[in-house]
Amino acid sequence: MTTDWTATRALFDLPDGVAYLDGNSLGPLPKSVPARLAAMLGDEWGRMAIGGWNRAAWMQMPAALGNRIAPLIGAAPDTVTLGDTLSIKVYQALSAALEMRPDRRKIVSDTGNFPTDLYMARGLVDTLGRGHELVVVDPEEVAAHLDDDVAAFMLTEVDYRTGRKHDMAALTARAHEAGIVAIWDLAHSAGALPIDVTASAAEFAVGCTYKYLNSGPGGPAFIYARPDIAGTIRPALQGWLGHDAPFDFDLDYRPAPGIARMRVGTPPVLQMAALDEALKVWEIADIHDVRARAIALGDRFIAGVAATCPELSLATPREPGQRGSQISFRHPEGYAIMQALIAEGVVGDFRAPDILRFGITPLYLGTDEIDRAVEILARIIATRSYDDPAFRARNAVT
């Protein structure tokens, strides 16, 4: 399949004249989602009420959507389930990993990991009270810290700030040589680049769906467990929908077979309906085409900014194989510059202390948006229009 970019762009609702370079933070609205949600509300919830759990197969949605996401991360069928938030899925994966290595006390992560992953890890360590230690190192130093004292590593494949990409296969192989459990956070890579969790043999992977998978704000997260271990995991969060027979209402927990035991609470049906609709773009888009075009657009953006905005320093690796699908630059006035850009219809975002971040998403971006972003960015910096006090007032979300 060769991806038709005009066809994929037509699936998204984006205002004319806006260059939306923030799909790495929140994907735009697929045009068909409002009608899908209206039908779900009227025909399913409205007409069926509680009967929708059976008649509309709401209860089966976590597994069904897991099987639709599985090919995008190189997972086998029935190894991915959805529900809850990414923080919950991180907690589940890490707690299971520590139980798999009861005689080890170290967890390795890096400074490029998303802070909530580190918060969840520290919270789990404190809760367990068994002397575990979270070791956080520079991304380039991870491999050197994977020794026989480490129970698990927990890494985000693509750095949320700089876009730097870890080598999943190499680091997982290195971890397995030392008997370490591998946990990958795919929040900034699922739907942006080819992933193969099966080939890497990673034990766990987690990710969110509201970025490159376009499920909408607060969309459900997913978790993958390698098939040979999925049936042996003891969930730390023993939710009723992870029970082998939830409607037996057994007072004692008995885990469901395989990945289903990693379900916790009631699935967010409205969000899952939106995700189900959003995933239809992958019926006409090929992830390898997406990756190739993202690299080309990213190179074009880097070259354009380098030629016109020497005040900006590139924070993202120039080598395409070492980056994900975002381009980041540093500038001391990064926040104000980004607000000035947004005011002129170029939407990216800012990450403290000084990073301007731009998502390169070929499903709805092309060279016109890239060139417009470069032109407007250059003018804003040349004229220092970002000095306007209105662009310095910090919003709650940056």
PAROKOL-367167 format. One record per residue (C-alpha): x, z, y; residue in one letter. Coordinates in steps of 0.5 Angstrom, whole numbers, padded with zeros to 4 digits, always signed. Layout:
<recs>
XZYA...
</recs>
This chain:
<recs>
+0000+0000+0000M+0002-0002+0007T-0001+0003+0012T-0005-0001+0018D-0003+0004+0024W-0009+0001+0028T-0014+0003+0022A-0011+0010+0022T-0011+0011+0030R-0018+0009+0030A-0020+0015+0025L-0018+0020+0031F-0022+0022+0037D-0016+0022+0043L-0018+0021+0050P-0015+0014+0053D-0009+0015+0057G-0007+0021+0053V+0000+0021+0049A-0002+0027+0044Y+0005+0029+0042L+0003+0036+0039D+0000+0034+0033G+0006+0039+0030N+0002+0044+0033S-0005+0042+0032L-0008+0036+0030G-0013+0032+0034P-0020+0031+0032L-0022+0026+0026P-0028+0022+0029K-0032+0023+0023S-0031+0031+0023V-0037+0032+0027P-0042+0028+0023A-0039+0031+0017R-0040+0038+0020L-0047+0037+0022A-0049+0034+0016A-0046+0040+0012M-0050+0045+0017L-0057+0041+0017G-0057+0038+0010D-0053+0044+0006E-0053+0050+0010W-0060+0049+0013G-0063+0046+0007R-0060+0049+0001M-0058+0056+0004A-0055+0060-0001I-0056+0055-0006G-0050+0051-0003G-0045+0055-0007W-0048+0051-0013N-0052+0045-0011R-0046+0043-0005A-0041+0045-0010A-0038+0050-0004W-0035+0055-0009M-0031+0049-0012Q-0028+0047-0005M-0021+0051-0006P-0019+0047-0012A-0022+0040-0010A-0018+0040-0004L-0012+0043-0007G-0012+0037-0012N-0013+0033-0006R-0007+0036-0002I-0002+0036-0009A+0000+0029-0008P+0002+0030-0001L+0007+0035-0003I+0009+0033-0010G+0005+0038-0014A+0001+0037-0021A-0006+0037-0021P-0009+0044-0021D-0003+0047-0018T-0005+0048-0011V-0011+0052-0008T-0014+0053-0001L-0017+0059+0003G-0015+0065+0007D-0009+0064+0013T-0002+0062+0012L+0000+0069+0013S-0004+0071+0007I-0001+0066+0003K+0006+0068+0005V+0005+0075+0003Y+0002+0073-0004Q+0008+0068-0006A+0013+0073-0004L+0010+0079-0007S+0010+0075-0013A+0017+0073-0013A+0019+0080-0012L+0016+0082-0018E+0019+0077-0022M+0026+0080-0020R+0025+0087-0021P+0032+0089-0021D+0034+0085-0015R+0033+0088-0007R+0035+0082-0003K+0030+0077+0001I+0034+0071+0004V+0031+0068+0010S+0033+0064+0016D+0033+0065+0024T+0029+0058+0024G+0023+0061+0020N+0017+0062+0023F+0016+0069+0026P+0010+0071+0022T+0013+0069+0015D+0019+0075+0017L+0013+0080+0020Y+0010+0079+0013M+0016+0080+0009A+0018+0086+0013R+0011+0089+0012G+0011+0088+0005L+0018+0091+0004V+0016+0097+0008D+0009+0098+0004T+0013+0097-0003L+0018+0102-0001G+0023+0100-0006R+0029+0099-0002G+0028+0092-0001H+0032+0088+0005E+0030+0082+0009L+0037+0078+0010V+0036+0073+0016V+0042+0069+0017V+0043+0062+0021D+0040+0056+0018P+0047+0053+0016E+0049+0060+0012E+0043+0060+0008V+0047+0057+0002A+0053+0062+0002A+0048+0068+0002H+0045+0066-0005L+0048+0071-0009D+0046+0075-0015D+0043+0081-0011D+0038+0076-0008V+0031+0076-0011A+0028+0071-0007A+0029+0066-0001F+0023+0065+0004M+0025+0059+0008L+0021+0054+0012T+0023+0047+0011E+0022+0044+0018V+0024+0049+0023D+0018+0050+0028Y+0023+0050+0034R+0028+0045+0033T+0025+0040+0028G+0032+0042+0023R+0030+0040+0016K+0033+0044+0010H+0035+0040+0004D+0029+0043-0001M+0032+0040-0007A+0040+0043-0006A+0038+0050-0004L+0033+0051-0009T+0038+0048-0014A+0043+0053-0011R+0038+0059-0012A+0036+0057-0019H+0044+0058-0021E+0044+0065-0018A+0037+0067-0021G+0033+0067-0015I+0026+0065-0014V+0025+0060-0009A+0019+0060-0003I+0018+0054+0001W+0014+0054+0008D+0011+0047+0009L+0007+0048+0015A+0011+0043+0019H+0013+0038+0013S+0006+0037+0009A+0003+0031+0012G+0009+0029+0016A+0014+0027+0010L+0015+0026+0003P+0016+0033-0001I+0017+0034-0008D+0016+0041-0010V+0016+0039-0018T+0022+0035-0017A+0025+0041-0014S+0023+0046-0019A+0021+0051-0013A+0017+0057-0016E+0012+0057-0010F+0010+0053-0004A+0005+0055+0002V+0003+0051+0008G-0003+0051+0013C-0007+0045+0014T-0009+0045+0022Y-0002+0041+0024K-0001+0034+0020Y-0007+0035+0016L-0012+0035+0022N-0017+0041+0019S-0018+0044+0026G-0016+0050+0029P-0016+0056+0024G-0016+0051+0018G-0015+0054+0011P-0008+0055+0008A-0006+0053+0001F-0001+0056-0004I+0002+0052-0010Y+0005+0056-0016A+0010+0052-0021R+0005+0051-0027P+0010+0055-0032D+0009+0061-0028I+0002+0061-0025A-0001+0064-0031G+0004+0070-0031T+0003+0072-0024I+0000+0079-0022R-0003+0078-0015P-0002+0083-0010A-0008+0082-0007L-0013+0082-0012Q-0019+0079-0009G-0026+0078-0013W-0025+0070-0013L-0019+0071-0016G-0022+0074-0022H-0023+0071-0028D-0031+0072-0028A-0032+0074-0021P-0040+0074-0022F-0039+0078-0028D-0038+0084-0022F-0033+0087-0027D-0030+0093-0024L-0023+0092-0027D-0019+0086-0024Y-0018+0081-0029R-0014+0075-0026P-0016+0068-0027A-0012+0063-0031P-0007+0059-0027G-0007+0058-0019I-0014+0060-0019A-0012+0067-0019R-0009+0066-0012M-0016+0066-0009R-0017+0072-0005V-0024+0072-0001G-0030+0067+0000T-0028+0060+0002P-0029+0058+0009P-0034+0053+0008V-0034+0050+0015L-0027+0049+0016Q-0026+0046+0009M-0031+0041+0010A-0027+0039+0016A-0021+0038+0012L-0024+0034+0007D-0026+0029+0012E-0019+0029+0015A-0016+0028+0009L-0019+0021+0008K-0014+0018+0013V-0009+0019+0006W-0014+0014+0003E-0011+0009+0007I-0004+0012+0010A+0002+0012+0005D+0007+0018+0007I+0013+0014+0006H+0011+0009+0011D+0009+0015+0016V+0016+0018+0015R+0019+0011+0016A+0015+0010+0022R+0016+0017+0025A+0024+0016+0024I+0023+0010+0028A+0019+0013+0034L+0023+0019+0034G+0030+0015+0035D+0026+0011+0040R+0024+0018+0044F+0031+0021+0043I+0034+0014+0046A+0029+0014+0052G+0030+0021+0054V+0038+0021+0053A+0038+0015+0058A+0033+0017+0063T+0034+0025+0063C+0041+0027+0062P+0039+0034+0064E+0035+0035+0058L+0040+0037+0052S+0037+0035+0045L+0036+0041+0040A+0034+0036+0034T+0039+0033+0030P+0040+0026+0031R+0041+0024+0024E+0034+0023+0021P+0035+0026+0015G+0036+0032+0018Q+0030+0033+0022R+0023+0033+0021G+0017+0030+0025S+0018+0033+0032Q+0023+0032+0037I+0026+0038+0041S+0030+0038+0048F+0032+0044+0052R+0032+0046+0059H+0032+0052+0063P+0025+0050+0066E+0022+0048+0060G+0016+0051+0061Y+0014+0049+0068A+0016+0042+0066I+0012+0042+0060M+0006+0044+0064Q+0007+0038+0069A+0007+0033+0063L+0001+0036+0060I-0002+0035+0067A+0000+0028+0067E-0003+0026+0060G+0003+0027+0056V+0001+0033+0051V+0007+0037+0048G+0008+0044+0048D+0014+0050+0049F+0017+0055+0045R+0021+0060+0048A+0026+0061+0051P+0027+0054+0053D+0025+0049+0048I+0020+0043+0050L+0017+0040+0043R+0014+0034+0042F+0011+0032+0035G+0012+0025+0033I+0005+0023+0029T+0005+0015+0027P-0002+0016+0024L-0004+0016+0032Y+0002+0015+0036L+0006+0008+0037G+0011+0006+0042T+0006+0005+0048D+0005+0013+0048E+0013+0014+0047I+0015+0010+0052D+0010+0013+0057R+0012+0020+0055A+0019+0018+0057V+0017+0015+0063E+0013+0021+0066I+0018+0026+0063L+0024+0022+0067A+0020+0022+0074R+0018+0029+0073I+0025+0031+0072I+0028+0027+0078A+0022+0029+0083T+0022+0036+0081R+0015+0036+0081S+0015+0042+0076Y+0017+0046+0082D+0010+0047+0083D+0008+0054+0082P+0002+0052+0078A+0006+0050+0073F+0010+0056+0072R+0004+0061+0071A+0004+0063+0064R-0002+0061+0059N-0003+0066+0053A-0002+0060+0049V+0005+0056+0051T
</recs>
